[in-house]
Amino acid sequence: MRSPSGRSLLEANDPEIHAALVGEEARQSAGIELIPSENYTYPEVLVALGSVFTNKYSEGYPGRRYYGGQEYTDVIERLARNRARKLFGAEHANVQPLSGAPMNAAVYLSMLEPGDTVLGMDLSHGGHLTHGAPVSHMGTLYNWIRYKSEPDNQGRIDFDALRETARQHRPKMIVCGYSSYPRDYDYAEFKAIADEVGALTMADVSHIGGLIAGGVMRNPCDYGFDFVTTTTHKSLRGPRGGMILTKKAFRRDIDRSVFPGLQGGPHMNQVAGTAIALGKALEPAFADYAQRVLDNAQTLASALMQGGANLVTGGTDNHMMVLDCVQSFGIDGRVAEETLDSISITTNKQVIPDDPNPPLRPSGIRLGTPAATTRGMGDAEMARLAGWIIDALRNHEDSAALARLKGEVEETCSGFPVPGVEP
Ligand SMILES: *Cc1c(COP(=O)(O)O)cnc(C)c1O
């Protein structure tokens, strides 16, 4: 158990860090988090993260470790793996990746040779940095070929074009997954194309792991994907980390790729937190949560559009939306992000498909509902949020208006405490 005096020891012995922690708690409580990749984890997970499991070296896997003293670490890692398998219907789960980026690297490094061709979603269309962005090591190691969505056709993937690309380039792997794409995928189409050209399939569902676990979005494990990766800290509400779900046939390769291939000792406090979050996701209440995340996204998206905001793909099927600020309000995403920050609504600037503007001054912002839903917000709050966002972006140079909006946002947020923070 975490010592009850831990907080007061910190306050007495390292007042600077303590003050920053108190400040961050106040910041998270005062405003609302709309960055779609963020969430508020469970108080139980905070306990696990701050526990003595952080002291332990557990290189290897349950029953096959390089150090002694593993009777309890084996328990938590087995629980985490079993819960992950059950939740996603997967044959094998590796819960040791330290975060999303090493999780994806472990899959690539286990299956691909340098120079191999991989198909991935274009980054400006929503693909992730770890899907071969030129600035990433994985981007230079492999030959990435891009496919795109059709933003004017509700963001549909053009599978005929994708099939052509696959036939032409004969990729060793087809990667689907996104961090900024407001639709669901047709996994069967991806799988059929991959089978036709003999490619491996990987779905990186980092953003929607919780929505799949809650049964409200399609599960690539049901479509025979070879590898399904997800972060644990986004819609799943767990600690920061990653998971790889795979078939029995790849179990050995994936486990060896994570350790000793890529990583050293797993972070067992994080594995304990992952096990807790997966246990929560198996409870019926989590399906309700996932549904509320989607419902809130629908309400927020329609209210924004009714207020005159232009959403990329014209709406959302998941928890996120990308707002074209240039088209809607004549300001770029950076100004929009800063304006919303100033009224205690946290979002992030975001490129839109084939964005003519540079990444640090892109055309859009990205919004999502997992964190607000965790705070207990619903329809009424989503409608109010949309109103504040539109008001602020329209009047971004009016400091009196922004001050008034900030007051309203913070007044509302004060009724929705952050889990794990004493009010
Ligand atoms: C967030 C995310 C990652 C990376 O996760 P980190 O924990 O930030 O390394 C990878 N892929 C996708 C699709 C993501 O959304």
Ligand as a Chemical Component Dictionary entry (heavy atoms), coordinates in Angstrom:
data_LIG
# 
_chem_comp.id                   LIG 
_chem_comp.type                 NON-POLYMER 
_chem_comp.pdbx_formal_charge   0 
_chem_comp.three_letter_code    LIG 
# 
loop_
_chem_comp_atom.comp_id 
_chem_comp_atom.atom_id 
_chem_comp_atom.alt_atom_id 
_chem_comp_atom.type_symbol 
_chem_comp_atom.charge 
_chem_comp_atom.model_Cartn_x 
_chem_comp_atom.model_Cartn_y 
_chem_comp_atom.model_Cartn_z 
_chem_comp_atom.pdbx_ordinal 
LIG C1 C1 C 0 -0.778 7.520 -29.343 1  
LIG C2 C2 C 0 -0.497 6.616 -30.461 2  
LIG C3 C3 C 0 0.722  5.922 -30.554 3  
LIG C4 C4 C 0 1.920  6.195 -29.675 4  
LIG O1 O1 O 0 1.766  6.083 -28.344 5  
LIG P1 P1 P 0 2.868  6.704 -27.338 6  
LIG O2 O2 O 0 2.486  6.090 -26.051 7  
LIG O3 O3 O 0 2.687  8.187 -27.406 8  
LIG O4 O4 O 0 4.216  6.294 -27.804 9  
LIG C5 C5 C 0 0.881  5.035 -31.599 10 
LIG N1 N1 N 0 -0.084 4.849 -32.512 11 
LIG C6 C6 C 0 -1.249 5.523 -32.467 12 
LIG C7 C7 C 0 -2.264 5.281 -33.527 13 
LIG C8 C8 C 0 -1.490 6.427 -31.453 14 
LIG O5 O5 O 0 -2.642 7.098 -31.442 15 
# 
loop_
_chem_comp_bond.comp_id 
_chem_comp_bond.atom_id_1 
_chem_comp_bond.atom_id_2 
_chem_comp_bond.value_order 
_chem_comp_bond.pdbx_ordinal 
LIG C1 C2 SING 1  
LIG C2 C3 SING 2  
LIG C2 C8 DOUB 3  
LIG C3 C4 SING 4  
LIG C3 C5 DOUB 5  
LIG C4 O1 SING 6  
LIG O1 P1 SING 7  
LIG P1 O2 DOUB 8  
LIG P1 O3 SING 9  
LIG P1 O4 SING 10 
LIG C5 N1 SING 11 
LIG N1 C6 DOUB 12 
LIG C6 C7 SING 13 
LIG C6 C8 SING 14 
LIG C8 O5 SING 15 
# 
